[in-house]
Amino acid sequence: MPPHLDKNENVISEVTRRTIIDHFSVGNVSWVGSLQEDEFLARLYDLSRLPSLDYRYEDAAADIYQHRVRNDDGEDSWVFYDRRFNLLHASDIEFVRFLCETVHPVVRRSENEVAALVQFYNETLAPDGWQLVEGKTLSGRPIFVGQSAKRAVVFEEPTGWQKVDRQLQEMRLRLDSAKAEEQFQGVGLLCREVLISVAQEVYDPARHPIVDDKAPSDTDAKRMLEAIFEVELKGSSNEEARAHAKAAVRLALALQHKRLADFRTAALCAEGTWSVVNMLAILAGRRRR
């Protein structure tokens, strides 16, 4: 793996993390803003796939709703110490992603509160070489992304398709930490899930007729995506864009099944997948200035 992508150690120290956590708990600052705690966490994690810490409930979604929405059990800062989220020791990327979400326009409505939090984050993160910077905007409000001194902007504007956004983030995290062959293969499998999820979001049988004699199943990303691009990028003026979109799909699908997986193969697969998602987000009007 190239040196600039090596992520063997976190650079955001536990001291820095605890300082930020104390700002929420001691300063009585809400990390969820205007949302419920389960709503906030569902924007970042698939709570239905995380375990419940209460035997009476089958997953984290039901557990958190019961104990933190219906009842006010425990401390408000519980999430920072919950082993399911592991924010004290999670990767820098995941920790900063959480911070970015606390100042997302949907989460925190007050611009003054956002400005104060971002200033505090940046002052606290500065010794560890991280900062929050403005990315795209949503209704005129900035969406903040994490950036370190060693790498370019990590988080780009989310698509708004929550499952797709979660899977894309997981894809990045796995690629960034993969070392063994089976871990690189895991990136390819996750790329497949991303393509299925985004195809399901956009594909409309009434609008996107099949391109051959076989209707796509719910998991047939290739046929769904081909049908989408044939309609949304039709005509000679879109020939190059259509060719790129189809090539990106073929690249991602082909590399998913390479048995001798390495960083280069997994990274190319992730790049192809990300390109497909971005093109669909543009076509669906979810990528705007």
TACOR-V106507 format. One record per helix or strand of 3 or more residues. SS is the DSSP state (hx for helix, st for strand). FROM is the first residue (numbers start at 1). TO is the last residue. If there is no record, write none. Layout:
BEGIN
ss: {SS/SS}
from: {FROM/FROM}
to: {TO/TO}
END
This chain:
BEGIN
ss: {hx/hx/hx/hx/hx/hx/hx/hx/st/st/hx/hx/hx/hx/hx}
from: {3/14/37/47/60/78/92/111/130/141/162/181/221/236/263}
to: {5/25/42/49/70/80/102/128/138/148/177/202/232/256/283}
END
